């Protein structure tokens, strides 16, 4: 869980957990100390709600920790001084932001190596604004520098630059200046980026049999990569410091599901079929209005019922393709089912939930919670797993234990 040493250069101050104000937005990062190790608990900007409070009580956490450098924010928080009001999201501005975001393609800045040349514009999406961070084209390429590597926000490119971005990735994967280990990491990252590109294309053209076939093919490459080297899963995951995109979430769910299936001892062919279903599990969201998918806040009953239709919609879309194995549909149809019978769409219970549904339900829930939304920060892995484990009747305990062990190995 990304531990930090007790002797970090930025020391911590202790705070009784009971001092955290239920319903408040935390103006600082909060940490937990476990056996001398500092673990991220709540990210700055998180709302400290009743669920969070109960988790701390259940785990017997009496003290939490805040970095000394955030002492001013802590002092104001404890003295109940009115913090600057968080600006409400203007519906028009937010809708324009979502439309602009969805017209662009998110890229992973870890593949933008310092000193390399690019022949495409690099844009920055930050705080509901889009700006050109590094102008470039085939006639006038530009060099990646610190300004790009350390910019705060999402790094995106325009659709017309995707082919040039792909060419850049292939050149990078074949670069002789990279060492063998670094070249392998880059090649795995290229598989991830290609997976995201294919998924975005599929979500834009959901009834394209060719795009579905490409998705199945990329899962095959992904599974082979993980079977060859278990630690490769870490390089295949998209980072959590960007906004939520359905296509990055889909790739993450596929990678983590494959990793969990491998940890559970499933045979190769079953892992492959699970990976396909996990990769395609949210394809039905293309039929849901963007205003509902991206709503900043709790859905009302009508909106929630519409969201739930993405499961049967996804099945219907994928049935057109002969390339999707029948068993893969179990991950698509059951990733929102819960062993308690509280899930949807079938309200299946216990043994009615297939192993593929049990795996994808854990992974889908975890990845969704640990990815930042435009209107709220990502939950820390510790918090996300705490929430999932509280719902003991919903998830398979043995698989959850295996999942936690697997995450520990990926972050080691």
C-alpha positions in Angstrom: 0.0 0.0 0.0 2.8 2.4 -0.9 4.3 2.7 2.7 6.3 5.7 3.7 9.1 5.5 6.3 8.5 6.7 9.8 11.6 8.9 9.3 10.3 10.7 6.2 12.1 14.1 5.7 8.7 15.7 6.1 7.7 14.7 9.7 4.2 14.2 10.9 2.0 15.5 13.7 -0.4 13.2 15.4 -4.1 13.9 15.7 -6.8 12.0 17.6 -9.1 10.4 15.1 -12.1 11.8 17.0 -11.0 15.3 16.0 -11.9 14.6 12.4 -15.2 16.3 11.7 -17.9 14.1 10.1 -19.2 15.7 7.0 -16.1 17.9 6.5 -13.9 18.1 3.4 -10.3 17.3 4.5 -7.9 20.1 3.6 -4.9 17.9 4.0 -3.7 14.3 3.5 -4.3 12.0 6.4 -2.1 9.0 7.2 -2.2 5.9 9.5 0.8 4.5 11.3 1.0 0.7 11.4 4.0 -1.0 13.0 6.1 2.1 12.4 5.0 2.4 8.8 3.0 5.4 7.6 0.2 4.5 5.2 -2.0 6.9 3.2 -5.5 6.9 4.7 -7.5 9.8 3.2 -6.5 12.0 0.3 -6.8 15.8 0.6 -10.2 16.8 -0.7 -11.9 13.6 0.5 -15.1 14.0 2.5 -14.8 12.4 6.0 -18.2 10.8 6.2 -19.9 8.3 8.6 -18.5 5.3 6.7 -15.0 6.6 7.1 -15.5 7.2 10.8 -16.9 3.7 11.4 -14.0 2.1 9.5 -11.6 3.9 11.9 -13.6 2.8 14.9 -13.8 -0.8 13.7 -10.1 -1.0 13.2 -9.4 0.6 16.6 -7.6 3.6 15.1 -7.1 6.2 17.8 -4.6 8.4 16.2 -4.1 9.6 12.6 -1.2 11.7 11.2 -0.8 14.9 9.1 2.4 16.2 7.5 3.9 19.0 9.5 4.1 21.1 6.3 0.3 21.2 6.4 0.2 22.6 9.9 -1.6 25.8 8.8 -4.5 23.9 7.3 -4.6 21.6 10.3 -4.7 24.5 12.7 -7.6 26.1 10.8 -9.4 22.8 10.6 -9.2 22.1 14.3 -10.2 25.6 15.3 -13.2 25.2 13.1 -12.2 28.3 11.1 -14.4 28.7 8.1 -12.4 27.4 5.1 -12.7 29.0 1.8 -16.0 27.8 0.3 -15.5 25.2 -2.4 -16.8 26.7 -5.6 -19.9 24.8 -6.7 -19.7 23.2 -10.1 -21.4 25.3 -12.7 -23.5 22.8 -14.7 -22.7 24.5 -18.0 -19.0 24.7 -17.3 -19.0 21.1 -16.1 -20.9 19.8 -19.2 -18.4 21.7 -21.5 -15.5 20.2 -19.6 -16.9 16.6 -20.0 -17.6 17.2 -23.7 -14.1 18.5 -24.2 -12.5 15.7 -22.2 -14.3 13.0 -24.1 -13.2 14.5 -27.5 -9.6 13.9 -26.4 -7.5 10.9 -25.5 -5.7 10.4 -22.2 -2.0 9.4 -22.5 0.4 8.2 -19.8 3.1 10.7 -19.1 5.4 8.0 -17.9 5.9 7.2 -21.6 6.9 10.7 -22.3 10.6 10.3 -21.6 12.7 13.5 -21.0 14.7 14.5 -24.1 12.7 12.5 -26.6 11.0 14.2 -29.5 7.3 14.2 -30.3 5.5 15.2 -33.5 2.1 15.9 -31.9 0.6 18.5 -29.7 0.5 17.7 -26.0 -2.4 19.3 -24.1 -3.1 19.7 -20.4 -6.6 19.2 -19.0 -6.7 20.8 -15.6 -9.4 22.3 -13.4 -12.0 22.2 -16.2 -9.6 24.0 -18.6 -7.8 22.7 -21.7 -4.6 24.3 -22.9 -1.7 23.5 -25.2 1.3 22.4 -23.0 3.8 21.5 -25.7 3.0 22.5 -29.4 4.5 20.2 -31.9 3.8 18.7 -35.4 5.7 16.6 -38.0 7.3 19.6 -39.5 8.3 21.1 -36.1 8.8 18.4 -33.5 9.3 19.3 -29.8 11.4 17.9 -27.0 9.8 16.5 -23.8 11.0 18.6 -20.8 10.3 19.1 -17.1 7.3 21.4 -18.0 5.5 18.3 -19.5 6.7 15.8 -16.9 5.7 17.8 -13.9 2.5 19.5 -15.1 -0.4 19.0 -12.7 -3.5 17.6 -14.5 -4.3 15.1 -17.3 -2.1 14.9 -20.3 -4.2 14.4 -23.5 -3.9 14.5 -27.2 -6.4 15.2 -30.0 -7.8 12.3 -32.0 -6.0 13.3 -35.2 -2.7 12.9 -33.3 -3.3 9.3 -32.2 -1.5 7.8 -35.2 1.6 9.9 -34.5 1.4 9.0 -30.8 1.3 5.3 -31.8 4.4 5.8 -34.1 6.1 7.4 -31.1 5.3 4.5 -28.9 6.6 2.0 -31.4 9.9 3.9 -31.8 10.2 4.0 -28.0 9.6 0.3 -27.6 12.4 -0.4 -30.2 14.8 2.2 -28.9 18.4 1.0 -28.6 19.2 3.6 -26.0 17.0 1.9 -23.4 18.3 -1.0 -21.3 16.8 -4.4 -21.5 14.7 -4.1 -18.4 13.5 -0.6 -19.2 12.7 -1.7 -22.8 10.5 -4.5 -21.4 8.7 -2.1 -19.1 8.1 0.3 -22.1 6.8 -2.6 -24.2 4.3 -3.6 -21.5 3.2 0.0 -21.2 2.7 0.1 -25.0 0.4 -2.9 -24.7 -1.6 -0.9 -22.1 -1.8 2.2 -24.2 -2.9 0.2 -27.3 -5.5 -1.5 -25.1 -6.9 1.9 -24.1 -6.9 3.1 -27.7 -8.9 0.1 -28.8 -11.3 0.4 -25.9 -11.9 4.1 -26.6 -12.6 3.2 -30.3 -15.0 0.5 -29.3 -16.9 2.7 -26.9 -17.2 5.3 -29.7 -18.2 2.5 -32.2 -19.8 -0.1 -29.9 -21.4 -2.2 -32.7 -18.2 -2.6 -34.6 -17.4 -6.3 -34.8 -13.8 -5.4 -35.9 -13.3 -3.3 -32.7 -14.6 -6.2 -30.5 -12.3 -8.6 -32.3 -9.3 -6.2 -31.7 -10.3 -6.0 -28.0 -10.2 -9.8 -27.7 -6.8 -9.9 -29.4 -5.3 -7.3 -27.1 -6.5 -9.3 -24.1 -4.6 -12.3 -25.4 -1.4 -10.3 -25.5 -2.0 -9.0 -22.1 -2.6 -12.4 -20.6 0.5 -13.8 -22.2 2.5 -10.9 -20.8 1.2 -11.5 -17.2 1.6 -15.3 -17.5 5.3 -14.8 -18.5 5.9 -12.4 -15.7 3.5 -11.8 -12.8 5.1 -8.5 -12.0 4.2 -7.2 -15.5 0.6 -6.5 -14.2 1.9 -3.4 -12.5 3.2 -2.0 -15.9 -0.1 -2.8 -17.5 -2.2 -0.7 -15.0 -3.1 2.9 -15.8 -2.0 5.3 -13.0 -4.6 6.5 -10.6 -3.6 10.2 -10.6 -5.8 11.0 -13.6 -9.5 11.6 -13.9 -11.9 8.6 -14.4 -12.2 7.4 -18.0 -14.3 4.3 -18.9 -11.6 3.0 -21.2 -8.8 3.2 -18.6 -11.1 1.7 -16.0 -11.9 -1.2 -18.4 -8.2 -1.9 -19.0 -7.4 -1.8 -15.2 -10.3 -4.2 -14.5 -9.0 -6.6 -17.1 -5.4 -6.5 -15.8 -6.4 -6.9 -12.1 -9.0 -9.6 -12.9 -6.4 -11.6 -14.9 -3.9 -11.2 -12.0 -6.5 -12.3 -9.4 -7.5 -15.3 -11.6 -3.8 -16.3 -11.8 -3.5 -16.0 -8.0 -6.6 -18.1 -7.6 -5.0 -20.9 -9.8 -7.3 -20.7 -12.8 -6.1 -22.5 -16.0 -4.8 -20.4 -18.9 -7.9 -20.7 -21.1 -10.2 -19.7 -18.3 -8.0 -16.7 -17.5 -8.2 -15.7 -21.1 -12.0 -15.9 -21.2 -12.3 -14.0 -17.9 -9.9 -11.3 -19.2 -12.1 -10.7 -22.3 -15.2 -10.3 -20.2 -13.5 -8.0 -17.8 -12.1 -5.9 -20.6 -15.6 -5.5 -22.1 -17.6 -5.4 -18.9 -18.6 -1.7 -19.2 -19.2 -1.5 -23.0 -22.9 -1.0 -22.3 -22.1 2.4 -20.8 -21.9 3.8 -24.3 -25.8 3.6 -24.3 -26.1 5.7 -21.1 -26.4 9.5 -21.4 -23.2 11.2 -20.6 -25.0 13.5 -18.2 -25.8 10.5 -16.0 -22.4 8.8 -16.4 -20.6 11.9 -15.4 -23.0 13.4 -12.9 -21.1 15.1 -10.1 -22.9 13.7 -7.1 -25.3 11.0 -6.0 -27.7 9.6 -8.6 -31.4 9.8 -8.0 -33.5 6.6 -8.2 -34.4 7.1 -11.9 -30.8 7.8 -12.9 -29.6 4.8 -10.9 -32.1 2.6 -12.7 -30.8 3.9 -16.1 -27.2 3.2 -15.0 -28.1 -0.4 -14.2 -29.2 -0.9 -17.8 -25.6 -0.8 -19.0 -25.3 -4.5 -18.0 -27.9 -5.9 -20.4 -27.0 -3.3 -23.0 -23.4 -4.5 -22.9 -24.5 -8.1 -23.4 -26.7 -7.2 -26.3 -24.0 -5.3 -28.0 -21.4 -8.1 -27.6 -23.8 -10.8 -28.8 -23.2 -9.6 -32.4 -19.6 -10.8 -32.2 -18.6 -14.5 -32.7 -15.2 -13.6 -31.1 -16.5 -13.3 -27.6 -16.6 -16.7 -25.8 -19.8 -17.6 -24.1 -18.1 -17.8 -20.7 -16.8 -14.3 -21.0 -20.4 -13.0 -20.8 -20.5 -14.0 -17.1 -18.1 -11.2 -16.3 -20.1 -8.7 -18.3 -23.5 -9.8 -16.8 -22.4 -10.3 -13.2 -19.8 -7.6 -12.3 -22.4 -5.8 -10.3 -23.9 -8.8 -8.6 -23.3 -9.3 -4.9 -23.2 -12.6 -2.9 -25.8 -11.0 -0.5 -28.3 -10.7 -3.3 -28.2 -6.9 -3.2 -26.5 -6.5 -6.6 -28.0 -6.1 -10.0 -29.4 -6.9 -12.6 -30.3 -10.4 -11.4 -30.0 -10.0 -7.6 -28.1 -13.3 -7.7 -27.0 -14.9 -4.3 -24.1 -17.0 -3.2 -23.6 -19.9 -5.6 -25.7 -18.2 -8.2 -22.8 -15.8 -8.8 -20.2 -17.4 -11.0 -16.5 -17.2 -10.2 -16.0 -14.6 -13.0 -18.7 -12.4 -11.4 -17.0 -12.8 -8.0 -13.7 -11.7 -9.3 -14.8 -8.8 -11.5 -17.1 -7.4 -8.7 -14.2 -7.0 -6.4 -11.9 -5.6 -9.0 -14.5 -3.2 -10.5 -15.4 -1.8 -7.1 -11.8 -1.3 -6.1 -10.7 0.4 -9.3 -13.7 2.7 -9.4 -13.0 3.9 -5.8 -9.3 4.4 -6.3 -9.6 6.5 -9.4 -10.0 10.3 -9.2 -13.2 11.9 -10.4 -13.4 15.4 -11.8 -15.5 16.3 -8.7 -13.7 14.3 -6.0 -10.3 12.8 -5.2 -9.4 9.2 -5.5 -9.8 7.0 -2.4 -6.6 5.5 -1.1 -6.1 1.7 -1.5 -6.3 1.3 2.2 -9.7 3.1 2.4 -11.1 1.3 -0.7 -10.2 -2.1 0.7 -11.6 -1.2 4.1 -14.9 -0.3 2.6 -15.0 -3.5 0.5 -14.1 -5.7 3.5 -16.8 -4.1 5.6 -19.3 -5.5 3.1 -18.5 -9.0 4.2 -21.7 -10.6 2.8 -21.2 -9.0 -0.6 -17.8 -10.4 -1.7 -16.0 -13.7 -1.8 -13.7 -13.7 1.3 -11.1 -16.0 -0.1 -10.8 -14.0 -3.3 -10.7 -10.8 -1.4 -7.8 -12.1 0.7 -6.0 -13.2 -2.5 -6.7 -9.8 -4.1 -5.2 -7.9 -1.1 -2.1 -10.1 -1.2 -1.8 -9.6 -5.0 -2.0 -5.8 -4.6 0.7 -5.9 -1.9 3.0 -7.8 -4.3 2.3 -5.3 -7.1 3.2 -2.3 -4.9 6.2 -4.0 -3.2 
